Amino acid sequence: MTSKLEELAETAKRIAEEAGDSEELARLKKVAADLGEEAATIVRKYPLQSVLGAAVAGFLLGSMRRK
């Protein structure tokens, strides 16, 4: 599951670097949509862990920003 997210993120990054025409942009949009769907699936499967993870990430980012 995590490898699927990593694979989609890497594909999106590669396409974004190569993006120049509308066809590449369309591919990037599809990969972004797939990435969003995969993330939504994980959140549905692990709702409590997702909320706790988001809270911890927000706390850490907020702490780093204050410094």
C-alpha atoms as an extended CHARMM CRD file, in Angstrom:
* protein
*
        67  EXT
         1         1  MET       CA              0.0000000000        0.0000000000        0.0000000000  PROA      1               0.0000000000
         2         2  THR       CA              2.6990000000        2.4690000000        0.9520000000  PROA      2               0.0000000000
         3         3  SER       CA              4.7630000000        1.3850000000       -2.0320000000  PROA      3               0.0000000000
         4         4  LYS       CA              1.7980000000        2.2810000000       -4.2700000000  PROA      4               0.0000000000
         5         5  LEU       CA              1.7650000000        5.8030000000       -2.8110000000  PROA      5               0.0000000000
         6         6  GLU       CA              5.5250000000        6.1110000000       -3.2190000000  PROA      6               0.0000000000
         7         7  GLU       CA              5.3040000000        4.8600000000       -6.8020000000  PROA      7               0.0000000000
         8         8  LEU       CA              2.5480000000        7.3570000000       -7.6610000000  PROA      8               0.0000000000
         9         9  ALA       CA              4.4130000000       10.2270000000       -6.0030000000  PROA      9               0.0000000000
        10        10  GLU       CA              7.6050000000        9.3870000000       -7.9030000000  PROA      10              0.0000000000
        11        11  THR       CA              5.6890000000        9.1850000000      -11.1760000000  PROA      11              0.0000000000
        12        12  ALA       CA              4.0620000000       12.5580000000      -10.4930000000  PROA      12              0.0000000000
        13        13  LYS       CA              7.4400000000       14.1160000000       -9.7190000000  PROA      13              0.0000000000
        14        14  ARG       CA              8.9890000000       12.7310000000      -12.9050000000  PROA      14              0.0000000000
        15        15  ILE       CA              6.0810000000       13.8970000000      -15.0750000000  PROA      15              0.0000000000
        16        16  ALA       CA              6.1230000000       17.3520000000      -13.4780000000  PROA      16              0.0000000000
        17        17  GLU       CA              9.8110000000       17.6910000000      -14.3330000000  PROA      17              0.0000000000
        18        18  GLU       CA              9.1470000000       16.6490000000      -17.9420000000  PROA      18              0.0000000000
        19        19  ALA       CA              5.8550000000       18.5350000000      -18.3150000000  PROA      19              0.0000000000
        20        20  GLY       CA              5.8670000000       20.8950000000      -21.2030000000  PROA      20              0.0000000000
        21        21  ASP       CA              2.8520000000       20.1270000000      -23.3260000000  PROA      21              0.0000000000
        22        22  SER       CA             -0.7960000000       19.4940000000      -22.6150000000  PROA      22              0.0000000000
        23        23  GLU       CA             -0.3980000000       15.7080000000      -22.9400000000  PROA      23              0.0000000000
        24        24  GLU       CA              2.1600000000       15.6200000000      -20.1150000000  PROA      24              0.0000000000
        25        25  LEU       CA             -0.0690000000       17.8690000000      -18.0380000000  PROA      25              0.0000000000
        26        26  ALA       CA             -3.0080000000       15.5040000000      -18.5660000000  PROA      26              0.0000000000
        27        27  ARG       CA             -0.8390000000       12.5760000000      -17.4250000000  PROA      27              0.0000000000
        28        28  LEU       CA              0.1980000000       14.5470000000      -14.3400000000  PROA      28              0.0000000000
        29        29  LYS       CA             -3.4410000000       15.2690000000      -13.4950000000  PROA      29              0.0000000000
        30        30  LYS       CA             -4.2900000000       11.5620000000      -13.7840000000  PROA      30              0.0000000000
        31        31  VAL       CA             -1.4080000000       10.5470000000      -11.5420000000  PROA      31              0.0000000000
        32        32  ALA       CA             -2.4040000000       13.2290000000       -9.0110000000  PROA      32              0.0000000000
        33        33  ALA       CA             -5.9700000000       11.9210000000       -9.0450000000  PROA      33              0.0000000000
        34        34  ASP       CA             -4.7170000000        8.3610000000       -8.5460000000  PROA      34              0.0000000000
        35        35  LEU       CA             -2.5390000000        9.5310000000       -5.6630000000  PROA      35              0.0000000000
        36        36  GLY       CA             -5.5200000000       11.2490000000       -4.0630000000  PROA      36              0.0000000000
        37        37  GLU       CA             -7.6630000000        8.1350000000       -4.4400000000  PROA      37              0.0000000000
        38        38  GLU       CA             -4.9550000000        5.9620000000       -2.8910000000  PROA      38              0.0000000000
        39        39  ALA       CA             -4.5930000000        8.3750000000        0.0320000000  PROA      39              0.0000000000
        40        40  ALA       CA             -8.3760000000        8.4030000000        0.5260000000  PROA      40              0.0000000000
        41        41  THR       CA             -8.4020000000        4.6090000000        0.5610000000  PROA      41              0.0000000000
        42        42  ILE       CA             -5.7460000000        4.5320000000        3.2650000000  PROA      42              0.0000000000
        43        43  VAL       CA             -7.6150000000        7.1250000000        5.3440000000  PROA      43              0.0000000000
        44        44  ARG       CA            -10.8270000000        5.0860000000        5.0620000000  PROA      44              0.0000000000
        45        45  LYS       CA             -9.0040000000        1.9220000000        6.0810000000  PROA      45              0.0000000000
        46        46  TYR       CA             -7.1190000000        3.5320000000        8.9940000000  PROA      46              0.0000000000
        47        47  PRO       CA             -9.1760000000        6.5600000000       10.1190000000  PROA      47              0.0000000000
        48        48  LEU       CA             -7.8930000000        6.8600000000       13.6880000000  PROA      48              0.0000000000
        49        49  GLN       CA             -4.2480000000        6.4780000000       12.6850000000  PROA      49              0.0000000000
        50        50  SER       CA             -4.7440000000        9.0300000000        9.9010000000  PROA      50              0.0000000000
        51        51  VAL       CA             -6.2330000000       11.6350000000       12.2310000000  PROA      51              0.0000000000
        52        52  LEU       CA             -3.5270000000       11.0660000000       14.8410000000  PROA      52              0.0000000000
        53        53  GLY       CA             -0.8070000000       11.2220000000       12.1750000000  PROA      53              0.0000000000
        54        54  ALA       CA             -2.1950000000       14.4810000000       10.8140000000  PROA      54              0.0000000000
        55        55  ALA       CA             -2.3820000000       15.9470000000       14.3200000000  PROA      55              0.0000000000
        56        56  VAL       CA              1.2200000000       15.0070000000       15.0740000000  PROA      56              0.0000000000
        57        57  ALA       CA              2.4040000000       16.3530000000       11.7080000000  PROA      57              0.0000000000
        58        58  GLY       CA              0.5370000000       19.6250000000       12.3160000000  PROA      58              0.0000000000
        59        59  PHE       CA              1.9950000000       19.9560000000       15.7960000000  PROA      59              0.0000000000
        60        60  LEU       CA              5.5350000000       19.3430000000       14.5310000000  PROA      60              0.0000000000
        61        61  LEU       CA              5.1660000000       21.7650000000       11.6220000000  PROA      61              0.0000000000
        62        62  GLY       CA              3.7000000000       24.3880000000       13.9370000000  PROA      62              0.0000000000
        63        63  SER       CA              6.5460000000       23.9190000000       16.3990000000  PROA      63              0.0000000000
        64        64  MET       CA              9.1650000000       24.2560000000       13.6660000000  PROA      64              0.0000000000
        65        65  ARG       CA              7.5140000000       27.3580000000       12.2580000000  PROA      65              0.0000000000
        66        66  ARG       CA              7.5690000000       29.1660000000       15.6130000000  PROA      66              0.0000000000
        67        67  LYS       CA             11.3260000000       28.7660000000       15.9570000000  PROA      67              0.0000000000
